[in-house]
């Protein structure tokens, strides 16, 4: 029972209800529990195989589920004899358990023996910053948090300290405070493999003299020891695999002074623009932008000059060549991936070298320009070489861009700011829940090889529908445990609704909405949605819950994002996360998933 104040002198009383099995669950139980009262282990196995698509693991899963339910039953009724069977409420408890009935697999299941360039890699931008890009503190804490989430690429900007005798990590020429390099390296060593055994890449933006580079080499080798991997020769025709680099650290350089691009753009943010961004971000984050226009942008100026000096060297890695000439030799030999920014015409930067692997860095704006008219060249480049995309310099509040454009073109390192929140970051977190959350996701085959007749995948081409996903939103629960009774409304229980949709290629992107359930902590929607997918390999299921507010902006009630092809068919539990992507203790949804091909044949 919950009491809410009304009109200062009256009290409204509402009955608090807990989630009950929906009709589909009761009907399913009746079908498989032959007597309609209790479900035996054998009957549970049949349900898992027939309805949940767990044919190979049904026997072990059924035994594990019943054992866990019996343990739970014993805790509540220690003296009561416990039979190996489930009641309808216990069957519902199993279905509504994120631990016993997750929506996606938690194990690494993809081939991890291909070269690194065959994988999308969980990448952070300015990993050491705790807040905005101009005045926040630098620290090893954001680095630790990123590694604990499964991030595999950590970025460090190296500058001489005030005495010019040591190295600081700091966002140069800003008001951000520094943190010593050695502290960051030690934290990386301690936490690198807490979430994943696969390699961590440390991307170094180098603003050091050769004597300090030598000091970095000494720090790195002493800190990491045998964990540090570096090639025996300066150039590699092919990168090692994640499996071969298990529990290893590799170093990469990136072009210095990316932050100076903000000056050349000459973007002036007015006070009203800043206030608008703050209002939108304070709620739950901006809606991710649709990049359809970027894909069809008329790139008339092929001679676009993106660097300050404007030299046209045919796309060579100018920073890479300078690095080779001036770097301290003991430092230079430790770098596995050397990278540069494009010079002159952007398209020239996509010319690969058959004798070595290259790594190229592009801003989000440079990617948009190239994608408009040279999408297939980007895809071809990333089949062997590494491409890193980073936020434009004017994102001083540590906001983010839509990462999907980079993934569509095969970019392995799509770097986002991890210190904030918002829908772009939710997509990133959801994307890397694939493959057991190990931080490496195998790129789909169409991005790695020519399509029929030798054609390279064209991200702009509209493809026929390949798969159909049906999603049923049954109900939600847990808010009353994780939130105060008056968190959403001082005068009544919340009015929840859910938003369900797809993020992916433009043809697949859509969001749909359930009805609003008024005055209910455990809302029952029982609504089904159908999504047609042209590129299911890159599609993400987006789920958000909001609380309707008639007089103000709707309140945030949780979110999650999951790779579509990782979804397990059947009735599943989806735990929800807060704005920053941390899973709530109790808030969750009960949902159903089924796949079919366009021809109507089931897809598994």
ZAMARGU-4260 file (C-alpha; in steps of 0.2 Angstrom, whole numbers, plus 5000, padded with zeros to 4 digits):
<rodrens>
0) 5000/5000/5000 | 5007/5017/4995 | 5001/5034/5002 | 5003/5050/4991 | 4999/5068/4996
5) 4986/5077/4986 | 4980/5096/4987 | 4991/5098/5003 | 4977/5091/5015 | 4972/5075/5007
10) 4980/5058/5006 | 4978/5046/4991 | 4980/5028/4994 | 4986/5015/4981 | 4988/4997/4982
15) 5006/4991/4977 | 5005/4976/4966 | 5019/4964/4961 | 5021/4957/4944 | 5010/4942/4940
20) 5012/4929/4926 | 5005/4936/4910 | 4993/4925/4900 | 5006/4919/4888 | 5016/4912/4902
25) 5001/4904/4910 | 4996/4896/4894 | 5013/4890/4890 | 5014/4882/4907 | 4997/4873/4905
30) 5003/4866/4888 | 5019/4859/4895 | 5014/4854/4912 | 5002/4840/4908 | 4992/4841/4924
35) 4992/4860/4923 | 4998/4861/4941 | 5017/4856/4941 | 5031/4855/4928 | 5043/4841/4929
40) 5061/4842/4924 | 5057/4832/4908 | 5043/4844/4904 | 5054/4859/4907 | 5067/4852/4895
45) 5054/4850/4881 | 5049/4869/4884 | 5067/4874/4883 | 5070/4865/4867 | 5053/4869/4858
50) 5050/4887/4864 | 5067/4894/4869 | 5078/4887/4855 | 5089/4878/4868 | 5089/4861/4860
55) 5108/4857/4863 | 5108/4863/4881 | 5090/4859/4887 | 5095/4845/4898 | 5108/4854/4908
60) 5099/4870/4908 | 5083/4862/4915 | 5093/4853/4929 | 5101/4870/4934 | 5085/4879/4934
65) 5076/4867/4945 | 5090/4866/4957 | 5091/4885/4959 | 5072/4886/4962 | 5073/4872/4975
70) 5087/4882/4984 | 5076/4897/4984 | 5061/4887/4990 | 5072/4880/5004 | 5077/4897/5010
75) 5059/4902/5012 | 5052/4885/5018 | 5067/4876/5026 | 5056/4862/5034 | 5046/4859/5018
80) 5050/4844/5007 | 5055/4850/4990 | 5051/4841/4975 | 5060/4843/4958 | 5046/4852/4949
85) 5040/4869/4946 | 5023/4878/4950 | 5017/4891/4938 | 5024/4905/4950 | 5041/4897/4950
90) 5040/4895/4931 | 5037/4913/4930 | 5051/4917/4943 | 5063/4907/4931 | 5057/4917/4916
95) 5059/4934/4925 | 5076/4930/4931 | 5091/4939/4922 | 5103/4926/4929 | 5093/4911/4924
100) 5085/4917/4908 | 5096/4931/4900 | 5091/4938/4883 | 5109/4935/4876 | 5123/4923/4879
105) 5137/4928/4891 | 5151/4917/4883 | 5163/4921/4869 | 5157/4912/4854 | 5165/4920/4839
110) 5181/4915/4830 | 5195/4924/4839 | 5210/4918/4828 | 5208/4931/4813 | 5219/4946/4812
115) 5214/4961/4823 | 5208/4971/4808 | 5194/4958/4806 | 5186/4964/4823 | 5177/4979/4830
120) 5186/4984/4845 | 5178/4993/4860 | 5187/5010/4860 | 5187/5025/4872 | 5192/5043/4868
125) 5203/5053/4880 | 5201/5039/4892 | 5209/5049/4907 | 5196/5063/4908 | 5183/5063/4922
130) 5172/5076/4914 | 5172/5089/4900 | 5186/5091/4888 | 5192/5109/4894 | 5192/5110/4913
135) 5189/5093/4921 | 5202/5082/4931 | 5213/5069/4923 | 5214/5053/4933 | 5217/5034/4932
140) 5199/5031/4938 | 5190/5033/4922 | 5203/5021/4914 | 5199/5008/4927 | 5181/5010/4925
145) 5182/5008/4906 | 5193/4993/4908 | 5180/4985/4920 | 5167/4988/4907 | 5177/4979/4894
150) 5184/4993/4884 | 5200/4987/4875 | 5207/5003/4868 | 5213/5016/4880 | 5219/5033/4874
155) 5233/5043/4883 | 5239/5061/4879 | 5257/5062/4884 | 5265/5079/4888 | 5280/5085/4898
160) 5277/5090/4916 | 5280/5107/4922 | 5299/5103/4925 | 5301/5095/4908 | 5309/5079/4917
165) 5294/5068/4918 | 5278/5064/4908 | 5260/5069/4912 | 5244/5063/4905 | 5233/5078/4901
170) 5222/5086/4888 | 5235/5098/4881 | 5233/5117/4881 | 5217/5116/4891 | 5213/5119/4910
175) 5212/5100/4913 | 5223/5094/4928 | 5237/5081/4924 | 5239/5064/4931 | 5256/5055/4930
180) 5259/5043/4916 | 5266/5030/4928 | 5250/5030/4938 | 5240/5026/4922 | 5251/5012/4917
185) 5251/5004/4933 | 5232/5005/4934 | 5231/4998/4916 | 5242/4983/4921 | 5231/4979/4937
190) 5214/4980/4928 | 5217/4976/4910 | 5210/4959/4910 | 5197/4960/4924 | 5183/4960/4911
195) 5191/4951/4896 | 5207/4941/4892 | 5209/4949/4875 | 5223/4962/4871 | 5222/4980/4877
200) 5228/4993/4865 | 5236/5009/4873 | 5234/5023/4860 | 5247/5037/4864 | 5246/5054/4858
205) 5264/5059/4859 | 5270/5077/4862 | 5287/5072/4870 | 5305/5076/4866 | 5316/5061/4862
210) 5323/5060/4879 | 5306/5059/4887 | 5301/5046/4874 | 5316/5035/4880 | 5309/5037/4898
215) 5292/5032/4892 | 5300/5016/4884 | 5308/5012/4901 | 5292/5015/4911 | 5282/5004/4899
220) 5294/4989/4898 | 5297/4989/4917 | 5278/4991/4921 | 5272/4978/4908 | 5286/4966/4906
225) 5282/4951/4896 | 5264/4957/4895 | 5270/4970/4882 | 5269/4964/4864 | 5279/4972/4850
230) 5284/4966/4832 | 5301/4960/4828 | 5301/4970/4812 | 5295/4988/4809 | 5281/4983/4796
235) 5268/4969/4797 | 5259/4962/4782 | 5245/4956/4794 | 5241/4959/4812 | 5241/4945/4825
240) 5224/4939/4831 | 5215/4942/4848 | 5218/4924/4853 | 5237/4925/4849 | 5238/4941/4860
245) 5228/4935/4875 | 5233/4945/4890 | 5245/4956/4881 | 5247/4975/4880 | 5251/4983/4863
250) 5255/5001/4859 | 5249/5012/4846 | 5252/5030/4841 | 5240/5043/4835 | 5242/5060/4827
255) 5246/5074/4839 | 5236/5090/4841 | 5219/5083/4836 | 5211/5095/4848 | 5217/5110/4837
260) 5204/5105/4824 | 5192/5114/4834 | 5200/5130/4830 | 5200/5128/4812 | 5181/5124/4812
265) 5178/5141/4820 | 5162/5135/4828 | 5155/5147/4841 | 5143/5140/4854 | 5131/5153/4860
270) 5124/5152/4878 | 5107/5147/4872 | 5115/5132/4862 | 5124/5127/4878 | 5108/5128/4888
275) 5098/5118/4875 | 5111/5104/4875 | 5112/5104/4894 | 5093/5102/4895 | 5092/5088/4883
280) 5107/5079/4891 | 5100/5081/4908 | 5085/5071/4905 | 5092/5055/4897 | 5103/5060/4882
285) 5099/5066/4864 | 5091/5055/4852 | 5105/5048/4841 | 5106/5057/4824 | 5100/5050/4808
290) 5115/5050/4796 | 5106/5047/4780 | 5110/5064/4774 | 5129/5061/4777 | 5128/5046/4766
295) 5121/5056/4752 | 5131/5072/4755 | 5136/5080/4739 | 5155/5080/4741 | 5159/5093/4728
300) 5176/5098/4735 | 5187/5083/4732 | 5202/5095/4737 | 5196/5097/4755 | 5211/5101/4766
305) 5209/5095/4784 | 5226/5098/4791 | 5233/5115/4796 | 5247/5115/4784 | 5237/5109/4769
310) 5251/5099/4761 | 5245/5086/4748 | 5256/5071/4749 | 5244/5059/4741 | 5237/5053/4758
315) 5253/5047/4765 | 5254/5046/4784 | 5264/5062/4787 | 5264/5060/4805 | 5270/5042/4804
320) 5285/5047/4793 | 5290/5061/4805 | 5288/5049/4819 | 5300/5037/4811 | 5313/5051/4809
325) 5313/5059/4826 | 5307/5045/4838 | 5319/5038/4851 | 5324/5021/4844 | 5320/5011/4861
330) 5303/5020/4860 | 5300/5017/4842 | 5302/4998/4842 | 5289/4996/4855 | 5275/5003/4844
335) 5265/4990/4835 | 5252/5002/4827 | 5258/5018/4820 | 5246/5030/4813 | 5244/5047/4805
340) 5231/5059/4799 | 5226/5061/4781 | 5235/5075/4771 | 5226/5084/4757 | 5213/5074/4748
345) 5204/5063/4760 | 5202/5049/4748 | 5220/5047/4745 | 5222/5041/4763 | 5213/5026/4759
350) 5226/5019/4747 | 5232/5003/4756 | 5250/4996/4756 | 5251/4978/4751 | 5267/4976/4761
355) 5261/4983/4778 | 5246/4986/4789 | 5242/5005/4791 | 5231/5013/4804 | 5222/5029/4799
360) 5213/5042/4811 | 5198/5052/4805 | 5187/5064/4814 | 5168/5060/4813 | 5167/5075/4801
365) 5180/5068/4789 | 5171/5051/4790 | 5155/5059/4784 | 5163/5067/4770 | 5172/5051/4764
370) 5156/5041/4767 | 5146/5052/4755 | 5156/5048/4740 | 5169/5034/4744 | 5160/5022/4755
375) 5166/5007/4746 | 5184/5013/4747 | 5183/5014/4766 | 5176/4997/4767 | 5190/4990/4756
380) 5203/4999/4766 | 5197/4992/4783 | 5197/4974/4776 | 5216/4974/4780 | 5220/4991/4788
385) 5214/4999/4805 | 5203/5014/4805 | 5200/5024/4820 | 5186/5037/4821 | 5186/5051/4835
390) 5174/5064/4840 | 5175/5082/4833 | 5185/5094/4843 | 5170/5105/4847 | 5162/5092/4858
395) 5169/5100/4873 | 5155/5094/4884 | 5161/5076/4880 | 5146/5072/4870 | 5146/5059/4857
400) 5141/5055/4839 | 5132/5041/4831 | 5144/5026/4830 | 5134/5016/4818 | 5141/5026/4803
405) 5159/5020/4807 | 5153/5002/4810 | 5144/5002/4793 | 5160/5006/4785 | 5171/4993/4794
410) 5180/5005/4806 | 5188/4995/4819 | 5191/5008/4832 | 5176/5020/4834 | 5181/5030/4849
415) 5168/5038/4860 | 5169/5048/4876 | 5165/5036/4890 | 5163/5049/4905 | 5146/5054/4901
420) 5129/5046/4895 | 5117/5047/4882 | 5110/5037/4868 | 5125/5036/4857 | 5135/5029/4872
425) 5120/5017/4875 | 5123/5010/4857 | 5141/5008/4860 | 5138/4998/4876 | 5125/4988/4868
430) 5135/4984/4853 | 5149/4977/4864 | 5138/4966/4874 | 5140/4954/4859 | 5152/4940/4860
435) 5151/4938/4878 | 5156/4956/4881 | 5174/4953/4878 | 5177/4969/4869 | 5180/4961/4852
440) 5166/4958/4839 | 5170/4949/4823 | 5165/4960/4808 | 5152/4952/4797 | 5158/4943/4782
445) 5151/4956/4769 | 5163/4969/4776 | 5178/4958/4775 | 5176/4951/4757 | 5168/4955/4740
450) 5150/4952/4738 | 5144/4942/4722 | 5153/4947/4706 | 5168/4954/4717 | 5159/4969/4723
455) 5163/4978/4739 | 5149/4981/4751 | 5141/4998/4748 | 5134/5005/4764 | 5123/5017/4754
460) 5114/5004/4744 | 5096/4999/4751 | 5095/4981/4752 | 5080/4969/4753 | 5073/4963/4769
465) 5083/4949/4776 | 5076/4945/4793 | 5060/4949/4803 | 5061/4952/4821 | 5045/4951/4832
470) 5046/4958/4849 | 5033/4957/4863 | 5034/4968/4878 | 5025/4959/4892 | 5028/4968/4908
475) 5040/4977/4919 | 5045/4977/4938 | 5058/4982/4951 | 5056/5001/4951 | 5048/5001/4968
480) 5064/4992/4975 | 5077/5003/4966 | 5068/5020/4968 | 5059/5029/4982 | 5040/5029/4981
485) 5039/5047/4976 | 5054/5048/4964 | 5043/5049/4949 | 5028/5058/4956 | 5024/5065/4973
490) 5005/5062/4971 | 5003/5045/4963 | 5012/5029/4957 | 5021/5031/4940 | 5014/5031/4923
495) 5026/5020/4913 | 5028/5017/4894 | 5041/5008/4884 | 5050/5013/4868 | 5056/4999/4858
500) 5066/5000/4841 | 5081/4997/4830 | 5097/5006/4828 | 5107/5001/4812 | 5108/5005/4794
505) 5096/5020/4790 | 5083/5008/4782 | 5082/4998/4798 | 5081/5013/4811 | 5064/5015/4819
510) 5057/5018/4836 | 5039/5012/4842 | 5030/5015/4858 | 5018/5006/4870 | 5003/5013/4878
515) 5005/5022/4895 | 5000/5012/4910 | 4994/5024/4923 | 4997/5023/4942 | 5006/5006/4942
520) 5023/5001/4948 | 5023/4984/4939 | 5015/4989/4922 | 5008/4976/4910 | 5009/4982/4892
525) 5007/4965/4883 | 5011/4973/4866 | 5019/4966/4851 | 5030/4975/4838 | 5037/4969/4821
530) 5054/4975/4814 | 5060/4972/4796 | 5079/4971/4795 | 5089/4973/4779 | 5106/4972/4788
535) 5103/4962/4804 | 5121/4959/4807 | 5123/4977/4812 | 5106/4980/4820 | 5104/4984/4839
540) 5088/4982/4849 | 5084/4998/4858 | 5073/4997/4874 | 5069/5012/4885 | 5056/5015/4899
545) 5050/5032/4903 | 5037/5039/4915 | 5024/5050/4907 | 5023/5068/4915 | 5009/5079/4909
550) 5017/5095/4915 | 5035/5092/4912 | 5048/5082/4902 | 5045/5063/4904 | 5056/5055/4917
555) 5069/5042/4913 | 5065/5024/4920 | 5079/5013/4912 | 5086/5007/4896 | 5096/4993/4888
560) 5103/4990/4870 | 5107/4973/4863 | 5114/4966/4847 | 5099/4958/4837 | 5108/4943/4831
565) 5113/4939/4849 | 5095/4938/4855 | 5089/4921/4861 | 5072/4917/4855 | 5058/4914/4867
570) 5052/4923/4883 | 5067/4932/4891 | 5071/4943/4905 | 5080/4960/4901 | 5088/4969/4915
575) 5088/4988/4913 | 5102/5000/4916 | 5103/5018/4922 | 5109/5033/4911 | 5127/5028/4912
580) 5124/5010/4908 | 5125/5003/4925 | 5113/4989/4928 | 5099/4992/4941 | 5098/4979/4955
585) 5079/4975/4952 | 5072/4984/4937 | 5069/4972/4922 | 5057/4968/4908 | 5049/4952/4902
590) 5050/4951/4883 | 5047/4939/4869 | 5058/4937/4854 | 5056/4927/4838 | 5064/4928/4821
595) 5059/4923/4803 | 5066/4926/4786 | 5057/4936/4773 | 5051/4920/4765 | 5042/4916/4782
600) 5054/4902/4786 | 5060/4903/4805 | 5078/4910/4807 | 5089/4903/4821
</rodrens>
